[in-house]
Amino acid sequence: PAVGIANNQTSSATSITLTNQGTSYSSSGIIATIPSFSINTDGKVQINFTAQVVQETNAEATIGLFRANNGAAMTYTSPIAEYTSASQGFVSSFVFNDDITGGVSSTEYQVVVKFDTGTTNTYQLSNISFSAIEFQIGTLDTLNELTDVTITSQSAGQILKATSATTWVNETPTISINSDVD
């Protein structure tokens, strides 16, 4: 079966400074959000996060990845994944493959920080990149599944030719005049 990109979403956050961060996840620790977007049934979503750690109090930050489905409010009790932050001056990054099942039609993601100790921690990031790419498996198995492609009498050596701005047909290439040859 073929795999195709069905959806690509990105966060608008590029840098952030969070102060007075404590030892539990909460909305005050949101680093970046991918707003709710529609997904296909049983889709696969790859989450990518990268950021330069500018400041991290006590080098004790943990990054949690959270998800809310079908318009539900985001809750911060149980992340779907957790990652130890890189230290100040380094890049913190992760890739998470999310398997969406069970009648989910839309989803939202957030990256949130917490610390191991203290209540006045600061976490500053720059060059934030946060994206969600939905892959659909089995979307296309043959060219005939494309709505703008017509295949008739398929044979080896044929090409797809655009007959207009919106349609394609199969054709056996021919050389009709000498100027067609280099």
N, C-alpha and C positions, 0 to 999 in steps of 0.2 A: 504493500500500500504506500501511496505517496504521502509526504508530510509537507504542509504548507503553512506559511504565516497567515493567520486569520485576523490578527489584531496586534497593534503595537502602541503602547501607552507610555508616556514619560511624565516624570514629575517636573514641576517648574522651579523647584528649589535649587539654588546654586551654591549658597553658603548660609550658615546659621550659627548663632551663638546662643547656647542655652545655659542659663544660670540657675542656681539654687536647686540643682537636681539631687534627688535622694536615692533610696535603695529599692524603690518599686517603680514599675512602669506606670505612666499616666499621660494624659493629653498634654501636659506641660513639657514632656520630653520628646515630642514629635520632631523628628529630623526632616522627614519628607513624606509626602502623600501622593499616591496615584489615585485620583478620584475614581469613583465607581464607573465601570464600563461594562457593556454587554459582552457576554462570552457565549460560545457554542456549548451545547450539551456535551459533557465528558471531554472538555478541552484540557489541554496541557499548557500551563503558563510558566514561563521561565522568568524569574525575578533576578535582576542584576543591580547591584549596588556598589558604588565606589566613591570614596571621598578622602580628601587630604585632611588628616587630623592636625589642626593648628594648635589647639589647647585641650588637655585632658587632665583634670585634677586627679592626683594620686595614681594615675595609670590603672584605674580600676573600672573602666566603663564596659558595659555589656550592651550590645545592640540586639533588640528584639524585632522580629518581623511579624506583623499582625495582619489579619485578613477579616473583612466583614462581607458577608454574602447577601444578595437579594435585598439590598437597601437597609439591612439591619445596622444598628448603631455599633460603632467600634468599641470593643471592650479590651481592657489591658491586663487581664488576669493570666492568660496562657498564650504566649506567642507560638506561632507555628514553627519558628526556628529561632535560635539564639546564637550570637557570635561574639567572641571577645574582641573588643576594639583594638586596633593597632595603637601603639604609643604615639605621643606627640611627635610630629615631624615625619610620620610615616603614613602610608596609604592604607585605609581600612576598606576591605572589599569582600563580597560574597556573591555566589550564584546559588539560587534555590529553585528547584523544579517542583512546581505545585501541580498535583493531579486533581483537577476539579471534577467531582462526580456528585450525583444525588439531586439532580434537578436544579442546579445553580444556573441562573440566567444573567447575573451580574455580580461583580466583585470589586472590592476596593482594598488597597494595600497601604500600610504605613510602616515606616521604620522609626523605632522609638528607643531612647537610651535610658539606662539606669546605672547606678554605681553600686559597688560592693559595700561601701561604708560612707557615712556622712550624709549631710542634708544640704550642704552649700557648694556642691561640686559644679564646675563649669566645663562645658563641652562645646568646642568651637570647631567647625568643619568648613572647608572651602572646596571648590571644584566637585560639587556633589553631582553624581549621575545615578539616577534611580529609574529603572524601566521595567515594564512587564510586557513580555512578548507571548502571545497566545499562539500555539501551534495546533493545527487540526490534523489528525491522522486519518488517512483514507479519504481525503477530500477529493482527489482526482486519481483514478486508476488508469484511465484511457483518455485520449484526446476527444473522443465522442462525448465525454461528460462536459466539455466546454460548450457554452451556449452559442458562441460565435464561430465555431469550427465545423465545417462539413467535410466528412471523409467519404469518398466514393471510390470503389475499386482500388483499395490500397495495394501498393506493390513496392518492392524494394527499390531504393534509389530516389524515391519521391521526396519533395520538399513541401513545406507549408507556404502558401503564397497569399499575401493580403490582396483581396479583390476590391476592398473599399476600406474606409477608416474603421469599420466595425465587423468585417467578416474575413475569414480565412478559409482556403480550400487546399486540398492536396493536389499536386501537379508534378508531372515528370518534367524535369528541366530539359530544354532544347536550345540549340544554337541555331539561330535563323539567318544571321548575316555575318560577314567576316569581321565587322567591328565588335562583335560579341566575344571575339577571341583575343587574348593578350599575346 
